[in-house]
Amino acid sequence: MKFAALTFLVLFAALGLVAASAHAQETIQATGNGGYFQTDKAKQARQDWILNCQGCHKVDGTGRPDKGLPDLTGEVSKFLAVEGGREYLSRVPGITNASVNDADLTELINWLLLRFDPDNIPADHVPYTTEEVSQWRKHPLSIDAAKTRESLLAKISNKHSQK
Ligand code: HEC
């Protein structure tokens, strides 16, 4: 009887531990990447998103795919895994034309990857730097954006079908 009570106690303690770590996990998710979404720069990026991007992409990034406005959620970071994708994300017209300075634009791109598609960010991904974004910004994709996008999506889907 005593033994049973002891077993029960140990089990109970173990359950408590599991619950505690599940709680910690939830907290990380809620605050986002160890609190990144609570930082001033992340809040600024969100603000920039609302002012410059949500008109087409919606606040939640889901866009209007039926109107050619891509859904970024669970998708956008896939571009990082194919050649030319990193550059593409920094050269689409919506990005290059935004009325935010280079540093804020860089943060906005880094923010949107984490915000809308954290799961597809490749393990070896290095966040965008202001230097590269300001360079690519000078070479916006205009009429060729749709074509570039199609060819990258083909690469993405090839990659997935190879798995
Ligand atoms: C006038 C509508 C419009 C605005 C405003 C806009 N975008 Fe876009 N965005 C598009 C369209 C359309 C595409 C698809 C590529 C293309 O044809 O330009 C796109 C593509 C993208 C992509 C690549 C994802 C993909 O699936 O191709 C990203 C990332 C992106 N936009 C981010 C932004 C950000 C950040 C802003 C604000 C600074 C912004 N966009 C503002 C219309 C817009």
Backbone and ligand atoms as CSV (ligand in chain L), in Angstrom:
chain,resi,resn,atom,element,x,y,z
A,1,MET,N,N,0.833,-1.204,0.000
A,1,MET,CA,C,0.000,0.000,0.000
A,1,MET,C,C,0.863,1.247,0.000
A,2,LYS,N,N,1.871,1.176,0.891
A,2,LYS,CA,C,2.802,2.287,0.980
A,2,LYS,C,C,3.503,2.481,-0.367
A,3,PHE,N,N,3.828,1.322,-0.963
A,3,PHE,CA,C,4.539,1.336,-2.242
A,3,PHE,C,C,3.677,2.006,-3.321
A,4,ALA,N,N,2.407,1.644,-3.311
A,4,ALA,CA,C,1.483,2.208,-4.300
A,4,ALA,C,C,1.395,3.721,-4.140
A,5,ALA,N,N,1.340,4.155,-2.902
A,5,ALA,CA,C,1.234,5.585,-2.642
A,5,ALA,C,C,2.471,6.308,-3.156
A,6,LEU,N,N,3.625,5.659,-2.945
A,6,LEU,CA,C,4.885,6.254,-3.374
A,6,LEU,C,C,4.932,6.363,-4.904
A,7,THR,N,N,4.517,5.259,-5.558
A,7,THR,CA,C,4.494,5.247,-7.020
A,7,THR,C,C,3.609,6.386,-7.521
A,8,PHE,N,N,2.498,6.518,-6.867
A,8,PHE,CA,C,1.540,7.547,-7.245
A,8,PHE,C,C,2.185,8.940,-7.133
A,9,LEU,N,N,2.907,9.100,-6.033
A,9,LEU,CA,C,3.549,10.394,-5.777
A,9,LEU,C,C,4.583,10.716,-6.862
A,10,VAL,N,N,5.402,9.697,-7.198
A,10,VAL,CA,C,6.445,9.887,-8.214
A,10,VAL,C,C,5.802,10.234,-9.548
A,11,LEU,N,N,4.743,9.494,-9.874
A,11,LEU,CA,C,4.032,9.718,-11.137
A,11,LEU,C,C,3.471,11.129,-11.187
A,12,PHE,N,N,2.942,11.528,-10.070
A,12,PHE,CA,C,2.328,12.845,-9.967
A,12,PHE,C,C,3.376,13.948,-10.198
A,13,ALA,N,N,4.552,13.741,-9.573
A,13,ALA,CA,C,5.638,14.710,-9.709
A,13,ALA,C,C,6.089,14.783,-11.164
A,14,ALA,N,N,6.191,13.608,-11.811
A,14,ALA,CA,C,6.626,13.557,-13.206
A,14,ALA,C,C,5.631,14.300,-14.090
A,15,LEU,N,N,4.351,14.068,-13.825
A,15,LEU,CA,C,3.310,14.749,-14.603
A,15,LEU,C,C,3.436,16.261,-14.454
A,16,GLY,N,N,3.726,16.669,-13.226
A,16,GLY,CA,C,3.893,18.097,-12.954
A,16,GLY,C,C,5.020,18.683,-13.790
A,17,LEU,N,N,6.106,17.927,-13.899
A,17,LEU,CA,C,7.263,18.383,-14.683
A,17,LEU,C,C,6.892,18.549,-16.151
A,18,VAL,N,N,6.195,17.546,-16.677
A,18,VAL,CA,C,5.781,17.592,-18.084
A,18,VAL,C,C,4.895,18.810,-18.313
A,19,ALA,N,N,3.951,19.015,-17.386
A,19,ALA,CA,C,3.042,20.152,-17.524
A,19,ALA,C,C,3.821,21.464,-17.478
A,20,ALA,N,N,4.810,21.524,-16.587
A,20,ALA,CA,C,5.591,22.754,-16.456
A,20,ALA,C,C,6.353,23.039,-17.743
A,21,SER,N,N,6.936,21.996,-18.355
A,21,SER,CA,C,7.716,22.265,-19.555
A,21,SER,C,C,6.782,22.593,-20.726
A,22,ALA,N,N,5.590,21.982,-20.740
A,22,ALA,CA,C,4.625,22.332,-21.787
A,22,ALA,C,C,4.230,23.793,-21.638
A,23,HIS,N,N,4.126,24.209,-20.395
A,23,HIS,CA,C,3.755,25.603,-20.150
A,23,HIS,C,C,4.850,26.544,-20.647
A,24,ALA,N,N,6.103,26.166,-20.356
A,24,ALA,CA,C,7.239,26.985,-20.803
A,24,ALA,C,C,7.215,27.106,-22.325
A,25,GLN,N,N,6.938,25.990,-22.999
A,25,GLN,CA,C,6.867,25.971,-24.462
A,25,GLN,C,C,5.811,26.957,-24.955
A,26,GLU,N,N,4.657,26.912,-24.309
A,26,GLU,CA,C,3.577,27.833,-24.705
A,26,GLU,C,C,4.001,29.282,-24.532
A,27,THR,N,N,4.702,29.546,-23.434
A,27,THR,CA,C,5.132,30.917,-23.184
A,27,THR,C,C,6.072,31.376,-24.290
A,28,ILE,N,N,6.996,30.488,-24.701
A,28,ILE,CA,C,7.919,30.841,-25.774
A,28,ILE,C,C,7.134,31.159,-27.039
A,29,GLN,N,N,6.141,30.313,-27.338
A,29,GLN,CA,C,5.352,30.561,-28.547
A,29,GLN,C,C,4.584,31.861,-28.446
A,30,ALA,N,N,4.024,32.123,-27.267
A,30,ALA,CA,C,3.212,33.323,-27.110
A,30,ALA,C,C,4.069,34.575,-27.228
A,31,THR,N,N,5.263,34.546,-26.670
A,31,THR,CA,C,6.101,35.740,-26.759
A,31,THR,C,C,6.878,35.730,-28.067
A,32,GLY,N,N,6.907,34.573,-28.743
A,32,GLY,CA,C,7.501,34.483,-30.060
A,32,GLY,C,C,9.005,34.486,-30.033
A,33,ASN,N,N,9.603,33.384,-30.439
A,33,ASN,CA,C,11.057,33.305,-30.564
A,33,ASN,C,C,11.815,33.964,-29.429
A,34,GLY,N,N,11.542,33.479,-28.260
A,34,GLY,CA,C,12.262,33.974,-27.097
A,34,GLY,C,C,12.049,35.444,-26.837
A,35,GLY,N,N,10.874,35.944,-27.188
A,35,GLY,CA,C,10.565,37.327,-26.845
A,35,GLY,C,C,10.830,38.322,-27.966
A,36,TYR,N,N,11.274,37.836,-29.134
A,36,TYR,CA,C,11.571,38.756,-30.251
A,36,TYR,C,C,10.388,39.683,-30.554
A,37,PHE,N,N,9.172,39.102,-30.582
A,37,PHE,CA,C,8.012,39.913,-30.971
A,37,PHE,C,C,7.677,41.015,-29.965
A,38,GLN,N,N,8.307,40.915,-28.779
A,38,GLN,CA,C,8.083,41.963,-27.776
A,38,GLN,C,C,9.091,43.096,-27.900
A,39,THR,N,N,10.104,42.912,-28.730
A,39,THR,CA,C,11.150,43.942,-28.820
A,39,THR,C,C,10.637,45.147,-29.607
A,40,ASP,N,N,11.280,46.290,-29.392
A,40,ASP,CA,C,10.869,47.509,-30.091
A,40,ASP,C,C,10.993,47.362,-31.594
A,41,LYS,N,N,12.077,46.700,-32.044
A,41,LYS,CA,C,12.256,46.599,-33.493
A,41,LYS,C,C,11.184,45.703,-34.122
A,42,ALA,N,N,10.763,44.660,-33.395
A,42,ALA,CA,C,9.705,43.807,-33.928
A,42,ALA,C,C,8.375,44.567,-33.942
A,43,LYS,N,N,8.156,45.382,-32.921
A,43,LYS,CA,C,6.909,46.165,-32.878
A,43,LYS,C,C,6.893,47.191,-34.008
A,44,GLN,N,N,8.067,47.772,-34.270
A,44,GLN,CA,C,8.182,48.723,-35.383
A,44,GLN,C,C,7.891,48.016,-36.707
A,45,ALA,N,N,8.429,46.807,-36.865
A,45,ALA,CA,C,8.213,46.052,-38.097
A,45,ALA,C,C,6.720,45.769,-38.291
A,46,ARG,N,N,6.048,45.422,-37.212
A,46,ARG,CA,C,4.621,45.141,-37.302
A,46,ARG,C,C,3.864,46.390,-37.752
A,47,GLN,N,N,4.290,47.511,-37.185
A,47,GLN,CA,C,3.687,48.795,-37.543
A,47,GLN,C,C,3.893,49.080,-39.037
A,48,ASP,N,N,5.120,48.851,-39.507
A,48,ASP,CA,C,5.431,49.057,-40.925
A,48,ASP,C,C,4.590,48.142,-41.803
A,49,TRP,N,N,4.414,46.932,-41.332
A,49,TRP,CA,C,3.592,45.963,-42.062
A,49,TRP,C,C,2.167,46.505,-42.212
A,50,ILE,N,N,1.628,46.983,-41.102
A,50,ILE,CA,C,0.251,47.473,-41.112
A,50,ILE,C,C,0.113,48.680,-42.046
A,51,LEU,N,N,1.089,49.559,-42.002
A,51,LEU,CA,C,1.007,50.769,-42.819
A,51,LEU,C,C,1.258,50.515,-44.305
A,52,ASN,N,N,2.155,49.593,-44.618
A,52,ASN,CA,C,2.610,49.461,-46.009
A,52,ASN,C,C,2.177,48.205,-46.739
A,53,CYS,N,N,1.805,47.194,-46.028
A,53,CYS,CA,C,1.672,45.891,-46.676
A,53,CYS,C,C,0.299,45.249,-46.524
A,54,GLN,N,N,-0.336,45.496,-45.389
A,54,GLN,CA,C,-1.560,44.745,-45.122
A,54,GLN,C,C,-2.683,45.062,-46.106
A,55,GLY,N,N,-2.604,46.222,-46.762
A,55,GLY,CA,C,-3.630,46.560,-47.761
A,55,GLY,C,C,-3.751,45.469,-48.809
A,56,CYS,N,N,-2.640,44.897,-49.187
A,56,CYS,CA,C,-2.664,43.807,-50.168
A,56,CYS,C,C,-2.590,42.435,-49.498
A,57,HIS,N,N,-1.761,42.332,-48.472
A,57,HIS,CA,C,-1.486,41.002,-47.907
A,57,HIS,C,C,-2.364,40.638,-46.716
A,58,LYS,N,N,-3.182,41.575,-46.233
A,58,LYS,CA,C,-3.995,41.407,-45.024
A,58,LYS,C,C,-3.107,41.373,-43.777
A,59,VAL,N,N,-3.669,41.790,-42.667
A,59,VAL,CA,C,-2.908,41.844,-41.411
A,59,VAL,C,C,-2.280,40.486,-41.105
A,60,ASP,N,N,-3.038,39.441,-41.343
A,60,ASP,CA,C,-2.564,38.100,-40.966
A,60,ASP,C,C,-1.749,37.412,-42.069
A,61,GLY,N,N,-1.436,38.153,-43.146
A,61,GLY,CA,C,-0.562,37.603,-44.179
A,61,GLY,C,C,-1.213,36.631,-45.145
A,62,THR,N,N,-2.509,36.438,-45.023
A,62,THR,CA,C,-3.149,35.423,-45.868
A,62,THR,C,C,-3.435,35.916,-47.286
A,63,GLY,N,N,-3.379,37.253,-47.495
A,63,GLY,CA,C,-3.540,37.794,-48.848
A,63,GLY,C,C,-4.871,37.460,-49.497
A,64,ARG,N,N,-4.858,37.488,-50.831
A,64,ARG,CA,C,-6.037,37.104,-51.630
A,64,ARG,C,C,-5.529,36.307,-52.812
A,65,PRO,N,N,-5.168,35.052,-52.594
A,65,PRO,CA,C,-4.600,34.266,-53.694
A,65,PRO,C,C,-5.468,34.283,-54.952
A,66,ASP,N,N,-6.782,34.371,-54.791
A,66,ASP,CA,C,-7.655,34.408,-55.967
A,66,ASP,C,C,-7.448,35.688,-56.779
A,67,LYS,N,N,-6.874,36.706,-56.148
A,67,LYS,CA,C,-6.598,37.968,-56.839
A,67,LYS,C,C,-5.101,38.145,-57.118
A,68,GLY,N,N,-4.352,37.072,-56.997
A,68,GLY,CA,C,-2.913,37.144,-57.269
A,68,GLY,C,C,-2.100,37.730,-56.132
A,69,LEU,N,N,-2.717,37.876,-54.956
A,69,LEU,CA,C,-1.979,38.382,-53.787
A,69,LEU,C,C,-1.633,37.188,-52.907
A,70,PRO,N,N,-0.374,36.776,-52.949
A,70,PRO,CA,C,-0.016,35.492,-52.336
A,70,PRO,C,C,-0.262,35.407,-50.831
A,71,ASP,N,N,-0.614,34.217,-50.422
A,71,ASP,CA,C,-0.737,33.900,-48.997
A,71,ASP,C,C,0.677,33.620,-48.490
A,72,LEU,N,N,1.122,34.403,-47.511
A,72,LEU,CA,C,2.490,34.220,-47.011
A,72,LEU,C,C,2.563,33.169,-45.913
A,73,THR,N,N,1.426,32.888,-45.287
A,73,THR,CA,C,1.449,32.022,-44.110
A,73,THR,C,C,1.799,30.571,-44.474
A,74,GLY,N,N,2.810,30.065,-43.795
A,74,GLY,CA,C,3.241,28.688,-44.028
A,74,GLY,C,C,3.867,28.498,-45.401
A,75,GLU,N,N,4.175,29.591,-46.105
A,75,GLU,CA,C,4.691,29.494,-47.469
A,75,GLU,C,C,5.952,30.316,-47.707
A,76,VAL,N,N,5.939,31.560,-47.210
A,76,VAL,CA,C,6.941,32.533,-47.674
A,76,VAL,C,C,8.384,32.105,-47.432
A,77,SER,N,N,8.641,31.396,-46.335
A,77,SER,CA,C,10.031,31.032,-46.034
A,77,SER,C,C,10.556,29.918,-46.935
A,78,LYS,N,N,9.641,29.259,-47.661
A,78,LYS,CA,C,10.091,28.205,-48.589
A,78,LYS,C,C,11.002,28.780,-49.662
A,79,PHE,N,N,10.810,30.056,-49.994
A,79,PHE,CA,C,11.664,30.688,-51.002
A,79,PHE,C,C,13.131,30.667,-50.588
A,80,LEU,N,N,13.367,30.694,-49.269
A,80,LEU,CA,C,14.745,30.750,-48.776
A,80,LEU,C,C,15.522,29.482,-49.107
A,81,ALA,N,N,14.785,28.405,-49.369
A,81,ALA,CA,C,15.445,27.116,-49.563
A,81,ALA,C,C,15.824,26.860,-51.019
A,82,VAL,N,N,15.417,27.745,-51.940
A,82,VAL,CA,C,15.779,27.525,-53.344
A,82,VAL,C,C,16.656,28.670,-53.850
A,83,GLU,N,N,17.490,28.343,-54.828
A,83,GLU,CA,C,18.413,29.335,-55.367
A,83,GLU,C,C,17.649,30.530,-55.934
A,84,GLY,N,N,18.071,31.704,-55.558
A,84,GLY,CA,C,17.420,32.913,-56.065
A,84,GLY,C,C,16.284,33.386,-55.179
A,85,GLY,N,N,15.863,32.544,-54.248
A,85,GLY,CA,C,14.707,32.873,-53.414
A,85,GLY,C,C,14.988,33.986,-52.415
A,86,ARG,N,N,16.162,33.929,-51.814
A,86,ARG,CA,C,16.511,34.953,-50.827
A,86,ARG,C,C,16.503,36.336,-51.489
A,87,GLU,N,N,17.086,36.394,-52.656
A,87,GLU,CA,C,17.145,37.631,-53.414
A,87,GLU,C,C,15.734,38.087,-53.811
A,88,TYR,N,N,14.948,37.131,-54.280
A,88,TYR,CA,C,13.580,37.442,-54.718
A,88,TYR,C,C,12.790,38.163,-53.629
A,89,LEU,N,N,12.850,37.621,-52.401
A,89,LEU,CA,C,12.058,38.202,-51.313
A,89,LEU,C,C,12.463,39.645,-51.024
A,90,SER,N,N,13.663,39.999,-51.415
A,90,SER,CA,C,14.145,41.350,-51.166
A,90,SER,C,C,13.943,42.254,-52.379
A,91,ARG,N,N,13.446,41.679,-53.475
A,91,ARG,CA,C,13.302,42.467,-54.709
A,91,ARG,C,C,11.877,42.571,-55.226
A,92,VAL,N,N,10.911,41.915,-54.567
A,92,VAL,CA,C,9.518,42.046,-55.058
A,92,VAL,C,C,9.108,43.508,-54.916
A,93,PRO,N,N,8.298,43.994,-55.871
A,93,PRO,CA,C,7.942,45.417,-55.877
A,93,PRO,C,C,7.333,45.908,-54.563
A,94,GLY,N,N,6.463,45.090,-53.957
A,94,GLY,CA,C,5.823,45.513,-52.706
A,94,GLY,C,C,6.861,45.863,-51.650
A,95,ILE,N,N,7.982,45.175,-51.681
A,95,ILE,CA,C,9.063,45.398,-50.716
A,95,ILE,C,C,9.919,46.593,-51.128
A,96,THR,N,N,10.402,46.576,-52.375
A,96,THR,CA,C,11.318,47.656,-52.787
A,96,THR,C,C,10.639,49.019,-52.756
A,97,ASN,N,N,9.335,49.047,-53.033
A,97,ASN,CA,C,8.618,50.327,-53.087
A,97,ASN,C,C,8.144,50.850,-51.739
A,98,ALA,N,N,8.271,50.052,-50.684
A,98,ALA,CA,C,7.737,50.468,-49.382
A,98,ALA,C,C,8.425,51.751,-48.917
A,99,SER,N,N,7.641,52.631,-48.323
A,99,SER,CA,C,8.265,53.877,-47.874
A,99,SER,C,C,8.813,53.733,-46.459
A,100,VAL,N,N,9.765,52.819,-46.332
A,100,VAL,CA,C,10.507,52.659,-45.073
A,100,VAL,C,C,11.990,52.633,-45.433
A,101,ASN,N,N,12.833,53.074,-44.517
A,101,ASN,CA,C,14.267,53.106,-44.832
A,101,ASN,C,C,14.845,51.687,-44.875
A,102,ASP,N,N,16.070,51.586,-45.359
A,102,ASP,CA,C,16.674,50.261,-45.592
A,102,ASP,C,C,16.732,49.408,-44.320
A,103,ALA,N,N,17.101,50.029,-43.207
A,103,ALA,CA,C,17.237,49.262,-41.962
A,103,ALA,C,C,15.873,48.726,-41.513
A,104,ASP,N,N,14.851,49.575,-41.597
A,104,ASP,CA,C,13.517,49.137,-41.187
A,104,ASP,C,C,12.950,48.094,-42.147
A,105,LEU,N,N,13.288,48.258,-43.430
A,105,LEU,CA,C,12.822,47.283,-44.412
A,105,LEU,C,C,13.455,45.916,-44.144
A,106,THR,N,N,14.722,45.934,-43.788
A,106,THR,CA,C,15.427,44.695,-43.461
A,106,THR,C,C,14.751,44.005,-42.272
A,107,GLU,N,N,14.445,44.781,-41.262
A,107,GLU,CA,C,13.773,44.217,-40.086
A,107,GLU,C,C,12.402,43.680,-40.470
A,108,LEU,N,N,11.729,44.411,-41.346
A,108,LEU,CA,C,10.391,43.988,-41.783
A,108,LEU,C,C,10.450,42.622,-42.469
A,109,ILE,N,N,11.450,42.415,-43.307
A,109,ILE,CA,C,11.575,41.112,-43.979
A,109,ILE,C,C,11.880,40.027,-42.939
A,110,ASN,N,N,12.827,40.313,-42.058
A,110,ASN,CA,C,13.166,39.322,-41.027
A,110,ASN,C,C,11.952,39.025,-40.147
A,111,TRP,N,N,11.213,40.052,-39.848
A,111,TRP,CA,C,10.013,39.903,-39.008
A,111,TRP,C,C,8.964,39.040,-39.706
A,112,LEU,N,N,8.731,39.329,-40.995
A,112,LEU,CA,C,7.629,38.614,-41.653
A,112,LEU,C,C,7.913,37.127,-41.812
A,113,LEU,N,N,9.192,36.775,-41.962
A,113,LEU,CA,C,9.539,35.350,-42.056
A,113,LEU,C,C,9.186,34.646,-40.746
A,114,LEU,N,N,9.555,35.283,-39.636
A,114,LEU,CA,C,9.273,34.699,-38.318
A,114,LEU,C,C,7.786,34.728,-38.000
A,115,ARG,N,N,7.135,35.780,-38.453
A,115,ARG,CA,C,5.737,35.968,-38.099
A,115,ARG,C,C,4.811,35.043,-38.907
A,116,PHE,N,N,5.090,34.917,-40.212
A,116,PHE,CA,C,4.151,34.188,-41.061
A,116,PHE,C,C,4.574,32.768,-41.411
A,117,ASP,N,N,5.875,32.488,-41.326
A,117,ASP,CA,C,6.283,31.133,-41.711
A,117,ASP,C,C,7.545,30.669,-40.984
A,118,PRO,N,N,7.519,30.645,-39.655
A,118,PRO,CA,C,8.724,30.262,-38.916
A,118,PRO,C,C,9.163,28.822,-39.216
A,119,ASP,N,N,8.200,27.953,-39.508
A,119,ASP,CA,C,8.537,26.532,-39.643
A,119,ASP,C,C,9.372,26.218,-40.884
A,120,ASN,N,N,9.242,27.036,-41.924
A,120,ASN,CA,C,9.999,26.739,-43.149
A,120,ASN,C,C,11.309,27.516,-43.272
A,121,ILE,N,N,11.676,28.250,-42.224
A,121,ILE,CA,C,12.967,28.933,-42.279
A,121,ILE,C,C,14.062,27.871,-42.189
A,122,PRO,N,N,14.939,27.779,-43.204
A,122,PRO,CA,C,15.960,26.724,-43.163
A,122,PRO,C,C,16.866,26.878,-41.935
A,123,ALA,N,N,17.376,25.757,-41.461
A,123,ALA,CA,C,18.187,25.767,-40.236
A,123,ALA,C,C,19.420,26.657,-40.399
A,124,ASP,N,N,19.966,26.723,-41.629
A,124,ASP,CA,C,21.196,27.506,-41.824
A,124,ASP,C,C,20.918,28.943,-42.284
A,125,HIS,N,N,19.663,29.346,-42.161
A,125,HIS,CA,C,19.313,30.705,-42.605
A,125,HIS,C,C,19.983,31.769,-41.738
A,126,VAL,N,N,20.535,32.775,-42.413
A,126,VAL,CA,C,21.124,33.925,-41.721
A,126,VAL,C,C,20.193,35.106,-41.975
A,127,PRO,N,N,19.780,35.819,-40.928
A,127,PRO,CA,C,18.855,36.934,-41.151
A,127,PRO,C,C,19.397,37.926,-42.193
A,128,TYR,N,N,18.495,38.591,-42.893
A,128,TYR,CA,C,18.888,39.593,-43.888
A,128,TYR,C,C,19.669,40.707,-43.208
A,129,THR,N,N,20.651,41.255,-43.926
A,129,THR,CA,C,21.386,42.400,-43.414
A,129,THR,C,C,20.967,43.646,-44.189
A,130,THR,N,N,21.123,44.789,-43.559
A,130,THR,CA,C,20.757,46.049,-44.204
A,130,THR,C,C,21.561,46.245,-45.498
A,131,GLU,N,N,22.819,45.792,-45.488
A,131,GLU,CA,C,23.669,45.969,-46.674
A,131,GLU,C,C,23.060,45.258,-47.880
A,132,GLU,N,N,22.683,43.990,-47.712
A,132,GLU,CA,C,22.181,43.269,-48.877
A,132,GLU,C,C,20.816,43.809,-49.311
A,133,VAL,N,N,19.977,44.131,-48.347
A,133,VAL,CA,C,18.647,44.623,-48.705
A,133,VAL,C,C,18.758,45.963,-49.447
A,134,SER,N,N,19.680,46.826,-49.005
A,134,SER,CA,C,19.777,48.122,-49.690
A,134,SER,C,C,20.354,47.935,-51.094
A,135,GLN,N,N,21.212,46.935,-51.285
A,135,GLN,CA,C,21.707,46.648,-52.643
A,135,GLN,C,C,20.587,46.133,-53.536
A,136,TRP,N,N,19.882,45.107,-53.069
A,136,TRP,CA,C,18.842,44.483,-53.892
A,136,TRP,C,C,17.685,45.436,-54.165
A,137,ARG,N,N,17.478,46.306,-53.224
A,137,ARG,CA,C,16.396,47.267,-53.366
A,137,ARG,C,C,16.589,48.160,-54.603
A,138,LYS,N,N,17.846,48.348,-54.959
A,138,LYS,CA,C,18.143,49.190,-56.126
A,138,LYS,C,C,17.832,48.459,-57.424
A,139,HIS,N,N,17.552,47.175,-57.326
A,139,HIS,CA,C,17.244,46.400,-58.537
A,139,HIS,C,C,15.899,45.706,-58.373
A,140,PRO,N,N,14.848,46.504,-58.305
A,140,PRO,CA,C,13.537,45.896,-58.067
A,140,PRO,C,C,13.083,45.030,-59.237
A,141,LEU,N,N,12.340,44.001,-58.905
A,141,LEU,CA,C,11.685,43.218,-59.949
A,141,LEU,C,C,10.402,43.968,-60.250
A,142,SER,N,N,10.194,44.337,-61.471
A,142,SER,CA,C,8.909,44.995,-61.736
A,142,SER,C,C,8.035,44.068,-62.532
A,143,ILE,N,N,8.099,44.196,-63.865
A,143,ILE,CA,C,7.227,43.326,-64.655
A,143,ILE,C,C,7.668,41.867,-64.574
A,144,ASP,N,N,8.932,41.641,-64.219
A,144,ASP,CA,C,9.398,40.253,-64.191
A,144,ASP,C,C,9.131,39.553,-62.854
A,145,ALA,N,N,8.480,40.225,-61.920
A,145,ALA,CA,C,8.240,39.613,-60.611
A,145,ALA,C,C,7.417,38.336,-60.728
A,146,ALA,N,N,6.336,38.415,-61.506
A,146,ALA,CA,C,5.444,37.257,-61.618
A,146,ALA,C,C,6.179,36.070,-62.242
A,147,LYS,N,N,7.002,36.357,-63.254
A,147,LYS,CA,C,7.739,35.285,-63.930
A,147,LYS,C,C,8.767,34.645,-62.995
A,148,THR,N,N,9.492,35.517,-62.282
A,148,THR,CA,C,10.487,35.016,-61.325
A,148,THR,C,C,9.795,34.149,-60.275
A,149,ARG,N,N,8.641,34.641,-59.819
A,149,ARG,CA,C,7.891,33.925,-58.795
A,149,ARG,C,C,7.504,32.524,-59.284
A,150,GLU,N,N,6.971,32.460,-60.527
A,150,GLU,CA,C,6.578,31.167,-61.099
A,150,GLU,C,C,7.748,30.192,-61.129
A,151,SER,N,N,8.914,30.682,-61.573
A,151,SER,CA,C,10.028,29.755,-61.718
A,151,SER,C,C,10.542,29.306,-60.345
A,152,LEU,N,N,10.467,30.197,-59.344
A,152,LEU,CA,C,10.877,29.789,-57.991
A,152,LEU,C,C,9.887,28.792,-57.406
A,153,LEU,N,N,8.600,29.021,-57.663
A,153,LEU,CA,C,7.596,28.089,-57.134
A,153,LEU,C,C,7.785,26.707,-57.752
A,154,ALA,N,N,8.185,26.690,-59.033
A,154,ALA,CA,C,8.445,25.392,-59.683
A,154,ALA,C,C,9.614,24.697,-58.979
A,155,LYS,N,N,10.649,25.482,-58.638
A,155,LYS,CA,C,11.796,24.888,-57.922
A,155,LYS,C,C,11.357,24.367,-56.559
A,156,ILE,N,N,10.506,25.154,-55.868
A,156,ILE,CA,C,10.030,24.736,-54.548
A,156,ILE,C,C,9.258,23.432,-54.672
A,157,SER,N,N,8.402,23.347,-55.687
A,157,SER,CA,C,7.574,22.145,-55.753
A,157,SER,C,C,8.410,20.941,-56.196
A,158,ASN,N,N,9.432,21.165,-57.021
A,158,ASN,CA,C,10.359,20.072,-57.357
A,158,ASN,C,C,11.043,19.541,-56.121
A,159,LYS,N,N,11.504,20.478,-55.296
A,159,LYS,CA,C,12.200,20.128,-54.071
A,159,LYS,C,C,11.323,19.255,-53.174
A,160,HIS,N,N,10.037,19.650,-53.094
A,160,HIS,CA,C,9.141,18.913,-52.210
A,160,HIS,C,C,8.789,17.543,-52.766
A,161,SER,N,N,8.701,17.448,-54.113
A,161,SER,CA,C,8.328,16.150,-54.658
A,161,SER,C,C,9.513,15.184,-54.620
A,162,GLN,N,N,10.736,15.742,-54.476
A,162,GLN,CA,C,11.902,14.853,-54.379
A,162,GLN,C,C,11.996,14.180,-53.017
A,163,LYS,N,N,11.345,14.774,-52.022
A,163,LYS,CA,C,11.452,14.248,-50.652
A,163,LYS,C,C,10.750,12.915,-50.499
L,1,HEC,C1,C,-0.129,46.597,-54.196
L,1,HEC,C2,C,-0.203,45.331,-53.495
L,1,HEC,C3,C,0.976,44.912,-52.645
L,1,HEC,C4,C,1.551,45.615,-51.614
L,1,HEC,C5,C,1.198,46.981,-51.077
L,1,HEC,C6,C,2.594,44.754,-51.084
L,1,HEC,N1,N,2.640,43.587,-51.787
L,1,HEC,FE1,FE,3.860,42.027,-51.408
L,1,HEC,N2,N,3.198,41.071,-53.082
L,1,HEC,C7,C,2.195,41.538,-53.902
L,1,HEC,C8,C,2.099,40.672,-55.073
L,1,HEC,C9,C,1.121,40.805,-56.222
L,1,HEC,C10,C,3.091,39.681,-54.912
L,1,HEC,C11,C,3.456,38.546,-55.881
L,1,HEC,C12,C,4.701,38.914,-56.648
L,1,HEC,C13,C,4.447,40.031,-57.620
L,1,HEC,O1,O,3.859,39.809,-58.668
L,1,HEC,O2,O,4.835,41.184,-57.271
L,1,HEC,C14,C,3.761,39.969,-53.647
L,1,HEC,C15,C,4.776,39.199,-53.118
L,1,HEC,C16,C,5.341,39.410,-51.896
L,1,HEC,C17,C,6.301,38.551,-51.271
L,1,HEC,C18,C,6.850,37.265,-51.862
L,1,HEC,C19,C,5.923,36.107,-51.549
L,1,HEC,C20,C,5.439,35.362,-52.746
L,1,HEC,O3,O,4.727,34.362,-52.539
L,1,HEC,O4,O,5.735,35.736,-53.893
L,1,HEC,C21,C,6.640,39.090,-50.077
L,1,HEC,C22,C,7.599,38.542,-49.046
L,1,HEC,C23,C,5.900,40.320,-49.972
L,1,HEC,N3,N,5.108,40.493,-51.083
L,1,HEC,C24,C,6.003,41.176,-48.901
L,1,HEC,C25,C,5.443,42.465,-48.886
L,1,HEC,C26,C,5.735,43.453,-47.887
L,1,HEC,C27,C,6.667,43.261,-46.707
L,1,HEC,C28,C,5.022,44.556,-48.215
L,1,HEC,C29,C,5.007,45.887,-47.515
L,1,HEC,C30,C,6.266,46.552,-47.345
L,1,HEC,C31,C,4.281,44.242,-49.420
L,1,HEC,N4,N,4.569,42.972,-49.807
L,1,HEC,C32,C,3.413,45.107,-50.030
L,1,HEC,C33,C,1.417,42.642,-53.672
L,1,HEC,C34,C,1.675,43.642,-52.749
